[in-house]
Every structure is written in C-alpha cells, then in structure tokens.
Amino acid sequence: MPGAKERVRVAGRELTLTNLDKIIYPATGTTKADVLAYYAAVAHVLIPAAKNRPATRKRWVNGVGTEEQPGEVFFQKNLEDSAPGWLPRAAITHKDRTIFYPLVNDPATLAWFGQINSLEIHVPQWQVDSHGNQLNPDRLVLDLDPGEGAGLAECVEVALLARTILQDVGLETVPVTSGSKGIHLYAGLDGSQTSDQISAFARELARALEADHPDLAVSDMKKALRTGKVLVDWSQNNAAKTTIVPYSLRGRPTPMVAAPRTWREISSPNLKHLDYKAVMRRVQDGKDPFAAVEHGGGNPGCTEEVTHDGGAHQRLARYRSMRDPDATPEPFSGASGNGDTFVIQEHHASRLHFDFRLEHDGVLVSWALPKGVPESGGKNHLAVQTEDHPLDYATFEGAIPKGQYGAGEVTIWDHGTYELEKWINGREVIATLTGSEGGGLGGTKKFALIHTGRGRGGDAEGQWLIHLMDKDHHTSHPRRTAAEPAEDPTTAGTAAEPSQPLRAEDFSPMMATAGTTADLKGSDWQFELKWDGVRALIVADEEKVRIISRNGNDVTATYPELTDRACWPDGSFVADGEIFAVGPTGRPDFGVLQGRMKLSRPGDVAKARAAIPVRLMLFDLLADGGEDLRRLPFAKRRQRLEEFHRPSECPVELSPVLDEKVEHILESAQELGLEGVMAKRTDSRYVSGQRTRTWIKIKLEQTQEVVVGGWRPGKGGRQSSVGSLLVGIPDGPKLRYVGRVGSGFSARELEELRQKVDDLARKTSPFDDVPREDASDAHWVRPRLVGEVTFGQWTGAGKLRHPVWRGWRLDKTADEVVDEVVPEG
C-alpha cells in the first residue's frame, strides 16, 4: 500500500485509508499499511471466529509505543458515531444502558478497524441472532495464564491435561497461543446450553485440574496463589466476559498474534508465540486449525454427533420447530447463498400479506407486511419481524397445506439483490433493493426498517416500520412519534387512528460529536459559537412555558425569567437552546452558572437572579403549532426558527449563524476566550436522544465529563473537606478510572462537597482498577455525581493529565457520560 493516503474498495465498500506510513509498532517498524495488509490476508479465517459476536476493541491511536513508554490505549465497546453506516452492529441492552457493538462480519469492517488503529478484537463465546437476541454459547474457552515463575511450557502441560478431560466428554479442542503469555483452549459446542451452564462446567473442570495437579494448576484468581502455577481461568465463559479473537493482533511492543495451533505444534519443545508475519505465511499455506471449532462441536457429557450448517442452525431452530418437513413443501436444507439476495413474496394465508426477506449471515431475515410494500415515502407500513427462514426459501413458490403453519399460496412478487447501507440487529436496517425485470418493485428502491420498541425477542414478534426512502435517499429514519403511532397488527387493514398531540416526553436533545475541522470535508455546514452553558428544551402550550433539562428534569422554577409567556409566540412549540450566565470578563462562564443551576426554591431563585442573570440562546425549533419539524433538514428548521423568534426585552436570543471560514471563526473564538464552534450539516435531521456526526463540536480546550466514584481527604486548610475527587467514565457496570482532580473548586463548592460525598458513601470501589497510591486513603461513593474537567491531554495509561474542575453537570446523569475523544486516523 504505497503512499500516505488511499481510496480503496473492500468487499464492495469504499474506505479512505490515511496515514498509511504511520509507525504502529516502533520496535519492528510495522506501519498501519502492514496492519491493514495483515488483516486483509487473514480476514477469511478471522471473520468465522468473530462473526455475529459483539466486538470490544482496544485502540492505540498513536501506536503501541515501547515497553518503557507504552502508547495511549482506549478500550472501546460502543461504536463511534464516525463509523460508516454500513458497518454491521448489534444493540445490546445492559443493566444501565444500551451499547452498539460492531460485528466483525466482513473484510471491510476489519479494514475500518485497522484504519482507526483498533488492533485487538475481543468477543464473547456467544453470537446474536437477526433479532438482536443473545444466543447460547457455541464454544467453550479456557484461558491458561502462567503466574510468576511459570511459562509457556507449564501452560502446555495443563492444556494437554485439560484436552484429555474434554475428550472424555466428547469435546475436541483447539489450542491458541495467545500472543501474550499463555494459551487459550477452545472447544465447539452445539448451542443447547446456557452461558451459566457452560461456565459452571468450566469451573468444575478447572477445580478438577487443580485438585489432581495442585503444584501445576490453580483455579483461584488471587495472584498470591499463582506463583509457579498456571491459572485455569474458566470465567471467560461468563456471558459478560470476552476473549481476544483468534487471529487478532496484540497491542504489545511487537506485533504478536493470538494464533491457532495444532496439537503437534503445542507438543514441540520449540513452541513459541507467533508474530503477524508467521501467521500470514501459515494462512497463505492454507492452515486454519481453528476451523475445527467453527465447523463442529458438542455438549459436555454428550458424544452424539451434532449437525451444523455454518452457524445458521441456532437461527433456524424456530423455523424448523414450527413446520413438519413431511407435511409441507417448504425447504429445510439451509443451503448457502451469495450474501445479498432479497425476495418479496405474496402470501395468501388467513389474511393476505407480503413477506419481505433479506439474506443476512446465512439466513433470510424476514418481516411480514400486513399492508404490503409501501409505494411512497408519505406513509410508513407496519413490518412484523418473524422467524428467520433458510436461504433456499428465496426461490420457494407453492401451496402450504391446510393445517400447517402459514397455510396458503405463496408466490414471488419480486426478487434480486440488495446493497446494504446499515444493519443493526433488532433495531435498524437500510438497504437498496434492485428487483428483477417485470417485478413488483419496478426497478431499484431504497427502504428503511426501524424497530418501534414494541415486541422484541422471545415469543413476542418484533414490530417495525418499513419506509420507502425518496429517490435522493435523503429521508430520515422513520422513527415513531406520538404524531405517527405504530400500527397494531391486530387492527392492520383498518382505518388509521387520528394523530395524537405532541408531548414533551417525546422530545430529548440531539447531541453533537467531538471533532476537528477535518471532519467537515465534503458537506455543507452552518457554523455557530459554542455557548458555555447547559442545554434546555423549551416546551410550551397555550398557557405556560416549561424548561426541560437534557436529562429530562423540569427546571422551570430555576429560570423564571425565561418562562414569561409574553416572551414567546402564541401556540404550542418545542425549541432547543443553551442557558448561560455571563462572568466578570463579559464571556459565558460555566462556573458562574453553577450558582443558579442548583436552586429551585422561589426565595433562593429571586435572590440569585439579581446576582446571576441568565440568558437563553436558541438554535433549533423542533415543533411548532403541533407540527413535528424534526424530519426537516436543519436549513429549513433554522428558517422556521427565525420566523418563529421575535426580538423582545426578554433574555432570549437567536444563536447567530457565522458566515465565515471555520478557521477564522475559531481564531476569533480563541481571542474572545470562548469555548469553541458548533458545526451543523445543513441537511441534518434532528434525531432526539442520539449523538450524531451531523453536528460536530470543535473545542478550543479539552474538556471531559466525569463521574465521581470516590474522594481522598484534604490536608492543611482542607483537612476537614475533600482533597481530591477520584473520577471515571462509565464502562459497562464499572467506571473506568481516569484519575483524580483536586484543583479548580470554589470555596463554596468545597463547603458543600464533603456533605455531597458523605451522603453517597459506599464500602467498595465502583472503579475497574485504581492505582494503589490513589486508593490508599480513598473513600468510595455511589457513582451518581457528574462533573466536568479541563485537562492537558490523555496519558499513555488512559488517565487525565493535569485535570482542573470546571463544575457540576446537574443536567446529566452518569450513564450519559462518554469519552470526549476526537477520532484519529
């Protein structure tokens, strides 16, 4: 890959590859181009090992560094907003939030990972189906990790012992030298048992090895017990755990690989870990030991032969359970396909409907359309997701006999191929279908399918909307609002109910993504200054005006000067803006605003109004007179906002649009001491509650929202208060520790701080890992308080360098805090 930048086509997808000569592994001089070439060479063996598994990544933005000075690394679960729409993903709902994980299902995804320096790929032992549901695990893994004084040779001894036990219960195993220290041992499963069951089996296996070989193996993770022994880590079979995927690179000083091996190799006295060049040579020679895990498996304790059909066996289980192969002409074989087939079938069952089917991951993902295929973009149709069908159903026509599921005549209305733009299992699909000559589509049409939030998984059918996108493909996602209720399948075919009035709870702010001027290429953008305050939705009916904070709280009582009905046009509306206070320098000052944010009692607010007046800068209009404007492009919404707003003595203004080059605007903002610039694509729709790349915030200083998880006592003059706060960023059920902040607090904040943290005290740390020196005298708190800091840069260990407190973010909840990291190439 010569040169520093290339536009390439990978598996039908176009990507721009930048900084190809960037050194990723300094010790060996391995470049980004080398990384991309490696992943291209092993894609056909890595993808089967990772397919349909939510991927967690470790990303080294500026390379892995050296042993003495490791590179900065980020552990990423949620997919970046900068990710291409076509990249496959799965929405997994955890206890406190939903995370959109990428799925490594095609070579283009691997190439994109390489482009953004996501070197390590970690996946669970289970897959998701087309509904977004977690399936039972289809493989078991043991992580053999040598303690101090043990090494690869001891791992081999334990691997051979574990292999014998697993063979006794009918499981064949494949070893993988991890590319780090130890060995991963995999066995394929038939998917009939849960993660809890497999995890319990693996735990007992580890204990048995420890009991029989106490000088060699240990099953307890305490470091003190592991010296000279091999930890048999069974816990990675837990549904919440992940393991580095076979063939993934490692982010070590040299480009090592988690490499599948043969048992003959494992038994060799010369066994060593392999680097990427050695693995490439093996793959080019046709060696793929891990294929044995993907193509076969069984159940612990069961030696019966198991039938496999490329992973589709679990996804077709429901289809097969609903049909008798001896009584219906429908296909059962689960044949292979081309990856881009679609079929729309006219189905004269008890009620006429159309079946809309897209080939995806070895099955036909299927929706029933009670009102048929939409013929215009003006009306969305109900789409009920049904069971996945085998690929040979794409050519099926015939009569399903009476008494059988779906009895009636099936004919093909249209068929052909499709080009995928976006697929989020169980959430959203956007695809352009090209039908056959004379088919019902009449050529090429683009459709979007969006889940309504009603019915998901289990026995409940998923309810979606299908939307025909306009010919220019600019139509936004067909999201259900109160003005467009989802159709009820029990009343499909009847007259639609009248529209419901817009409600405040149907609206939430759209969020911007941190970026740079480089992100603005190739589109039309509108620029405004970034106001250093708090977001607010202004929601009004004929009688009153309310202010709703970003996290959905009613803060009307806090800012009464903004809610005088005479300040606003008549009628109902929803507007978006920023509340800010001006500091002594004449600039918006977030610290000054803190004095108003916490108040709600009328007496306190009245007293503070004189000292801390606030202003509201309007920048968007979401609804007017009951009309939902969010699907209009931003340029049109801005025009409506200018027509809506009327200048008055009230502290409500329009955020000015700046008609200059963004570089000049940033220079002016720097001189004025402002926070930065907001760039908004003129064709962007308003997507409530989501962070998008059609709004980019370009900051002049680095800031980061953080969640407080602990504190350390002060010294000297702060002995009775708080010396520093221990802060983190949510990462699943834990906080990723990012450092401590002890400067920037006002005297008033210090007075209140001790009471705040004492009220939230807990016994255990909410962080994933805190350095001993920071934890030595720490007190832990429940992770509910959100604040904001400025800082110099991220350290190589992922900590904030020189953080300074900016203030509390009372408008945000802990689960809204994300990394404010600007993506780099």
Buried (B, 14 or more C-beta within 10 A) or exposed (E): BEEEEBEBEBEEBEBEBBBBEBBBBBBBEBBBBBBBBBBBBBBEBBBBBBBBBBBBBBBBBBBBBEEEEBBBBBBBBBBBBBBEEBBBBBBBEEEEBEBBBBBBBBBBBBBBBBBBBBBBBBBBBBBBBBBBBBBBBBBBBBBBBBBEEBEBEBBBBBBBBBBEBBEEBBBBBBBBBBBBBBBBBBBBBBBBBBBEBBBBBBBEBBBBBBEEBEEBBBBEEEEEEBEEBBBBBBBBBBBEBBBBBBBBBBBBBBBBBBBBBEBEBBEEEEBEBBBBBBBBEBBEEEBBBBBBBBEBBBBBEBEEEBEBBBBBBBBBBBBBEEBEEEEBEBBEEBBEBEBBBBBBBBBBBEEBBBBBBBBBBBBBBBBBBBBBBBEEBEBBBBBBBBBBBBBBBBEBEEEBEEEBBBBBEBEBBBBBBBBBBBBBBBBBBBBBBBBEEEBBBEEEBBBBBBBBEBBBBEEEBBBBBBBBBEEEEEBBBBBBBBBBBBBEBEEBEEEEEEEEEBEBEBBBBBBBBBBEBEBBEEEEBBBBBBBBBBBBBBBBBEEEBBBBBBBBEEBBBBBEBBBBEEBBEEEBBBBBBBBBBBBEEEBBBBBBBBBBBEBEEEEBBEEBBEEBEBBBBBBBBBBBEEEBBBBBBBBBBBEBBEEBBEEEEBBBBBBEEBEEEBEEBBEEBEEEBBBBBBBBBBBBBBBBEEBBBBBBBBBBEBBBBBBBBBBBBBEEEBEEBBBBBBBBBBBBEBBBBBBBBBEBBEEEBBEBBBEBBEEBEEEEBBBBEBEEEBBEEBBBBBBBBBBBBBBEEBBBEBBBEEBBBBBBBBBBBBBBBBBBBBBBB
